Every structure is written in C-alpha cells, then in structure tokens.
Amino acid sequence: MLNRRALIQAGAATGAAPFLLPALAQAPGAGTAFVVSGFPAGGMGDNVARPLAEKMRGRYAPAVVVESRTGAGGRIAVEYVKRAAPDGLTILQIPSSPMVLYPHTYKKLAYDPLADFIPVSTTVNYGFSFTAGPGLPPEIKTVADYIQWARSNPKMATYGVPAAGSALHFAGMLLQKAAGFEFTVVPYRGGAPLLNDVMGGQIPVSFNVIGEVLPHVRAGKLRSLAVTNPQRSVFMPDVPTMVELGYKDIAIQEWLGWFVPARTPADTVTRLNALVREGLQAPEFTEILTRNGLQAIHQSPAEFAAIVRQDHQRWAGLAKTTGFTAED
C-alpha cells in the first residue's frame, strides 16, 4: 500500500491529481517538495512553513507539502532530512536549538549540523515568554512573586517547555541557577500540546514562543511574567525582559531556519533562498507574522551559515555554564 508521501509524488509525476495540473505546467522542479518540520502541526512552525510552501507551489515544484516528523526535540526530523537525497526536494525547517545547542548537550548525535546540511535561509526570529496560566494563583504577577511562591510550594514548582534540552529549557535552567532554587521541568513534544496544558492549569508556568501565547495573553487567559528577548518585545511592550529583572544571562532569542542535505546543488540552494525571500516579503505574510509575534529575517546562504557557526560557538559556553547533559 502506498503511503501518503508516495501517493502525492505519484500524483505529481503522472498528473493524476487535477488540482496539480496548473502548477505542473509552470513548475521548474520535478516531483513534490517536502518541507519537513520537527514539531507538531498547529504550532509556530506551521504559521511559517505553510504560507511559504503555498507561495512556492508551482514555482519551485509542482507541489510543496509541509510534513511533520515529531519527536526527540526535533532530532527525528533532522536525521530524516540528513538521509534524504540531495536534490532539493526535502527541506528541513527547524529552530536553532537542534542545530547549534544539541551538539553541546547530547553525547551522541546522529548528525553533524555543520557538515551534514547546507543552510538556506533564516525565516523568522522570536523570543520566549515566561508564561503563567490558571494553575498559578492570580495574585502571582511577577517573576519574584513566582520564585517566592515556588519556594513555599516546592511540589508544585514545575515549568513546561516544548522540548527537553531546547533553548526554552535552558532559559528555565538559567532561571533556576540565578534563583538558587530547583524547579521541575516537564518537557513536551512541541508548543501546541504544552500550551493546551498551560491553558488547562495542569502546568502552572512555562516557557513558550511569544507568538504561541500572544493571543491568549491579549485575551487575559494567560499572563506573561517576563520575556527572554534582549530588549522588550514589540508584541508585549509592557512586559519586562529577564535582563531588566536582573537575570543578565537570560537574553535568549531563537531563529527558525531552512536547511537542505549536504551536496545539494548550489543553484538549487540559491533558487530556494530567493523564493523564501519573496515569500517573507509578501504583504499577506507580513500580516501572519504580526499576528503570531514573529519577525521576518532573511539572509543569504553564506550569511546564514555564518550565523549557524557563531551560535554553535555561543551555545557551547552556555551549555558548559549549566552543566546540563541531555538524555537520549
């Protein structure tokens, strides 16, 4: 029996799917392109990948499909794309952590982010919110309040993160170190399931991507105690930064980037980079970014490669500071 991917590819190749025919006539690429995400549908990544994929459909390939391959904090998707043919038809969309942080926290990785991939472009960057839900008493309004409450209620002193060993997890560990108090981290498989539990009160606080909690903060259903951006977020201008509150090491912003397997032809990388730039500049995409608390950021492949190397080196020092080692 053909799986979903095989059916899509067969349809694109034979013209069996009528809705693909107009795209097939004008597409320079052959076959179906897949944008592989390491996190579940419905989260921040979807808000970026799907509009870009739609813009590329018929121009880069007859069909461009977003495919989630979740688990292991994004590593499953990274490993999958590493093994893919270097033909430009399998694209990795991944936050920075699996590429620049995990090499310093996992004793064994099945990929080398600097050798096994070609950076195409960043798409967006974003900060994190230290978010309180209905599981935290409403009188707790500041980070200092929370730390005092956690000391008095150690069994309830838990915080959620979208992935173990991620940059958001490190934000929590750096807060623990500064506060001199150990909280219990609860890792999830992506931002969407974490948000569900924060909204439901199962987790009192969490570190989330700002865009994922922004509408709920605006609606008064959640409250942000602080953000991790180096400067105040334009989306939450009334919320203090962790740096303002005295936590100077918690100045963390992350990017979401596109990569292809090593040995992908340079002209393919260049063409893909140009289409990403076009998509990010589209007026409708600007509206999506604003709504979701994201800021577009595009670089050439060479510029992005330099950022990957720089962040890879920076996280080496931060990981050493916490002494954290991830478990497989």
ROGUMI-528575 format. One line per 5 residues: number of its first residue (from 1); their letters; for each residue x negated, z, y of C-alpha. Coordinates in Angstrom, 1 decimal. Example, Ala and Ser with C-alpha at 12.3 -4.5 7.8 and 13.67 -1.06 7.14 Angstrom:
% ROGUMI-528575
1> as> -12.3/7.8/-4.5 | -13.7/7.1/-1.1
This chain:
% ROGUMI-528575
1> mlnrr> 0.0/0.0/0.0 | -1.3/-0.9/3.4 | -1.8/1.9/5.9 | -0.7/1.9/9.5 | -4.1/0.5/10.8
6> aliqa> -4.2/-2.2/8.1 | -0.6/-3.3/9.0 | -1.4/-3.5/12.7 | -4.6/-5.5/12.1 | -2.8/-7.9/9.7
11> gaatg> 0.0/-8.5/12.2 | -2.5/-9.2/15.0 | -4.5/-11.5/12.8 | -1.6/-13.6/11.5 | 0.8/-13.5/14.4
16> aapfl> 3.4/-11.9/12.2 | 4.4/-9.4/14.9 | 6.3/-11.4/17.6 | 5.7/-8.8/20.3 | 1.9/-9.5/20.0
21> lpala> 2.1/-13.3/20.4 | 1.8/-13.5/24.2 | -1.2/-11.1/24.1 | -2.8/-13.1/21.3 | -2.7/-16.2/23.3
26> qapga> -4.7/-14.8/26.2 | -6.9/-12.2/24.4 | -10.7/-12.9/24.3 | -11.2/-10.4/21.5 | -10.4/-10.8/17.8
31> gtafv> -8.4/-8.2/15.8 | -7.0/-4.9/17.0 | -9.0/-2.4/19.0 | -8.5/1.3/18.4 | -9.2/4.0/20.9
36> vsgfp> -9.9/7.0/18.7 | -9.2/10.4/20.1 | -10.3/13.7/18.6 | -7.3/15.7/19.7 | -3.6/15.5/19.0
41> aggmg> -1.1/13.3/20.8 | 0.7/14.8/23.7 | -2.3/16.4/25.4 | -4.5/15.5/28.3 | -6.4/12.7/26.5
46> dnvar> -3.2/10.8/25.8 | -2.4/10.7/29.5 | -5.7/8.8/30.0 | -6.0/6.7/26.8 | -2.5/5.2/26.6
51> plaek> -2.3/3.7/30.1 | -5.8/2.3/29.8 | -5.0/0.9/26.4 | -1.9/-0.8/27.7 | -3.9/-2.3/30.6
56> mrgry> -6.4/-3.7/28.1 | -3.9/-5.1/25.6 | -4.1/-8.9/25.5 | -7.3/-8.9/27.7 | -9.7/-7.1/25.5
61> apavv> -8.0/-7.5/22.2 | -4.6/-8.7/21.0 | -3.5/-5.1/20.6 | -5.2/-1.9/21.7 | -3.9/1.2/19.8
66> vesrt> -4.6/4.9/20.5 | -5.2/6.7/17.3 | -5.6/10.5/16.9 | -8.1/11.8/14.3 | -8.0/15.5/14.9
71> gaggr> -9.9/18.5/13.6 | -13.2/20.2/13.7 | -13.1/20.4/17.5 | -13.3/16.6/17.9 | -16.1/16.1/15.4
76> iavey> -13.9/14.2/12.9 | -13.2/11.5/15.4 | -16.9/11.3/16.5 | -18.0/11.0/12.9 | -15.4/8.3/12.2
81> vkraa> -16.4/6.2/15.1 | -20.1/6.6/14.2 | -19.3/4.9/10.8 | -17.3/2.1/12.4 | -18.5/-1.5/12.7
86> pdglt> -20.4/-2.0/16.0 | -18.0/-4.8/17.0 | -16.3/-3.1/20.0 | -13.0/-2.7/18.2 | -13.4/1.0/17.5
91> ilqip> -13.8/3.1/20.7 | -14.3/6.8/20.9 | -12.6/8.8/23.6 | -14.0/12.3/23.6 | -14.5/15.2/26.0
96> sspmv> -18.1/16.1/26.8 | -18.4/19.1/24.5 | -18.8/17.3/21.2 | -21.5/15.1/22.7 | -23.5/17.5/24.9
101> lypht> -22.6/21.0/23.8 | -22.1/20.9/20.0 | -25.7/19.8/19.3 | -26.8/23.2/20.6 | -24.3/25.3/18.7
106> ykkla> -23.9/23.6/15.3 | -26.8/24.0/12.9 | -25.9/20.7/11.3 | -24.0/17.8/12.9 | -23.2/14.5/11.0
111> ydpla> -24.1/12.6/14.2 | -26.6/12.3/16.9 | -24.8/11.8/20.2 | -27.9/10.3/21.9 | -28.8/7.9/19.1
116> dfipv> -25.5/7.0/17.3 | -23.5/5.9/20.3 | -23.6/3.8/23.4 | -21.9/5.4/26.5 | -19.3/3.0/28.0
121> sttvn> -18.0/5.0/31.0 | -16.5/8.3/32.0 | -12.8/8.0/32.8 | -11.9/11.4/34.4 | -13.2/14.8/35.1
126> ygfsf> -11.4/18.1/35.2 | -11.7/21.8/35.5 | -10.2/24.6/33.5 | -7.6/27.3/34.3 | -7.7/30.8/33.1
131> tagpg> -4.0/31.0/32.4 | -1.6/33.8/31.8 | 1.7/33.4/30.0 | 4.7/35.6/29.3 | 2.6/37.5/26.8
136> lppei> 0.8/39.1/29.7 | 2.6/41.7/31.8 | 3.8/40.1/35.1 | 2.0/42.7/37.2 | -1.4/41.4/36.0
141> ktvad> -2.2/39.0/38.8 | -6.0/38.7/38.9 | -9.0/38.4/36.6 | -9.9/42.0/37.4 | -6.4/43.2/36.5
146> yiqwa> -6.7/41.3/33.2 | -10.0/42.9/32.3 | -8.7/46.4/33.1 | -5.6/45.7/31.0 | -7.7/44.3/28.1
151> rsnpk> -9.8/47.4/28.1 | -6.6/49.5/27.8 | -5.1/47.2/25.2 | -8.0/46.1/23.0 | -5.9/44.9/20.1
156> matyg> -4.1/42.5/22.5 | -7.2/41.3/24.2 | -7.1/37.8/22.8 | -7.5/34.4/24.5 | -6.8/30.9/23.2
161> vpaag> -9.0/27.8/23.5 | -8.2/24.2/22.4 | -11.3/24.1/20.2 | -13.9/26.5/18.8 | -17.3/26.0/20.4
166> salhf> -15.9/23.9/23.2 | -16.7/24.3/26.9 | -13.5/26.3/27.3 | -14.6/28.6/24.6 | -17.9/29.1/26.4
171> agmll> -16.0/29.9/29.6 | -14.5/32.8/27.7 | -17.8/33.9/26.2 | -19.4/33.9/29.7 | -16.5/36.0/31.0
176> qkaag> -16.9/38.5/28.1 | -20.6/38.8/28.9 | -20.0/39.4/32.6 | -17.3/41.9/31.9 | -19.2/43.7/29.2
181> feftv> -16.2/43.7/27.0 | -15.5/41.6/23.9 | -12.3/39.7/23.7 | -11.0/38.0/20.5 | -11.0/34.2/20.7
186> vpyrg> -8.2/32.2/19.0 | -9.2/28.5/18.6 | -6.6/25.8/18.3 | -6.6/22.1/17.3 | -6.1/20.8/20.8
191> gapll> -4.5/21.7/24.1 | -0.9/20.9/23.2 | -0.5/23.5/20.3 | -2.3/26.1/22.4 | 0.0/25.5/25.4
196> ndvmg> 3.0/26.0/23.1 | 1.8/29.4/22.0 | 0.9/30.5/25.6 | 4.3/29.4/26.8 | 5.9/31.3/23.8
201> gqipv> 4.0/34.5/24.5 | 2.0/34.5/21.2 | -1.3/34.3/23.2 | -1.4/36.3/26.5 | -4.1/34.3/28.2
206> sfnvi> -6.0/31.1/27.6 | -8.5/28.6/29.0 | -6.8/25.3/29.5 | -7.4/22.0/31.1 | -5.8/22.3/34.6
211> gevlp> -3.6/19.2/34.1 | -2.0/20.6/31.0 | -0.8/23.8/32.7 | -0.3/22.4/36.2 | 3.5/21.6/35.9
216> hvrag> 4.2/25.0/34.3 | 2.2/26.9/36.9 | 4.1/25.0/39.7 | 7.4/25.9/38.0 | 6.5/29.5/37.8
221> klrsl> 6.5/29.6/34.0 | 2.7/30.3/33.8 | 0.2/31.6/36.3 | -3.4/30.7/36.8 | -5.7/33.7/37.5
226> avtnp> -8.7/31.6/38.3 | -10.2/28.1/37.8 | -13.7/27.2/36.5 | -14.4/24.4/38.9 | -17.4/24.8/41.1
231> qrsvf> -15.1/24.5/44.1 | -11.4/25.2/44.4 | -9.3/22.6/42.6 | -7.3/20.2/44.9 | -4.5/20.7/42.5
236> mpdvp> -4.5/24.5/42.7 | -5.9/25.2/46.2 | -4.6/28.8/46.3 | -6.2/29.8/43.0 | -9.8/31.3/43.3
241> tmvel> -12.7/30.0/41.4 | -14.5/32.2/38.9 | -17.6/31.8/41.1 | -15.7/33.2/44.1 | -14.7/36.2/42.0
246> gykdi> -18.4/36.9/41.2 | -18.8/35.1/37.9 | -21.5/32.8/39.0 | -22.2/31.3/35.6 | -18.6/30.2/35.1
251> aiqew> -18.8/26.9/37.0 | -17.7/24.5/34.4 | -16.2/21.0/34.8 | -15.9/18.5/32.0 | -15.7/14.8/31.7
256> lgwfv> -13.7/12.6/29.3 | -15.7/9.5/28.2 | -15.6/6.4/26.2 | -18.3/5.5/23.7 | -18.9/2.8/21.1
261> partp> -21.1/2.8/18.0 | -24.8/2.1/18.4 | -25.7/-1.6/18.1 | -22.5/-2.7/19.8 | -23.5/-5.9/21.7
266> adtvt> -24.4/-5.3/25.4 | -21.9/-7.9/26.7 | -19.1/-6.1/24.8 | -20.0/-2.8/26.4 | -20.2/-4.5/29.8
271> rlnal> -16.8/-6.1/29.4 | -15.2/-2.9/28.2 | -16.7/-0.9/31.1 | -15.2/-3.4/33.6 | -11.8/-3.1/32.1
276> vregl> -12.0/0.7/32.2 | -12.9/0.4/35.9 | -9.9/-1.9/36.6 | -7.5/0.5/34.8 | -8.7/3.5/36.7
281> qapef> -8.2/1.7/40.0 | -4.6/0.7/39.2 | -2.1/2.3/41.5 | 0.1/3.4/38.6 | -2.9/5.1/37.0
286> teilt> -3.7/7.0/40.2 | -0.2/8.4/40.1 | -0.7/9.5/36.5 | -4.0/11.2/37.4 | -2.4/13.1/40.3
291> rnglq> 0.5/14.3/38.2 | -1.8/15.5/35.5 | -4.5/17.2/37.6 | -7.3/14.7/36.8 | -9.8/12.9/38.9
296> aihqs> -10.9/9.4/38.1 | -14.6/8.9/37.7 | -16.2/5.6/36.7 | -19.9/4.9/36.0 | -21.9/2.0/34.7
301> paefa> -23.1/2.4/31.1 | -26.6/3.3/32.4 | -25.2/5.9/34.8 | -23.1/7.5/32.1 | -26.0/7.5/29.7
306> aivrq> -28.0/9.5/32.3 | -25.2/12.0/32.7 | -24.9/12.5/29.0 | -28.7/13.2/28.8 | -28.5/15.6/31.8
311> dhqrw> -25.5/17.5/30.5 | -27.1/17.7/27.0 | -30.1/19.4/28.5 | -28.0/21.8/30.7 | -25.9/23.0/27.8
316> aglak> -29.0/23.7/25.8 | -29.8/26.5/28.3 | -26.2/27.9/28.5 | -25.8/27.9/24.7 | -29.0/29.9/24.4
321> ttgft> -27.8/32.4/27.0 | -24.7/33.3/24.9 | -26.4/33.2/21.6 | -23.4/31.5/20.1 | -23.6/29.6/16.8
326> aed> -20.6/27.6/15.6 | -19.4/27.8/12.1 | -18.6/24.6/10.1
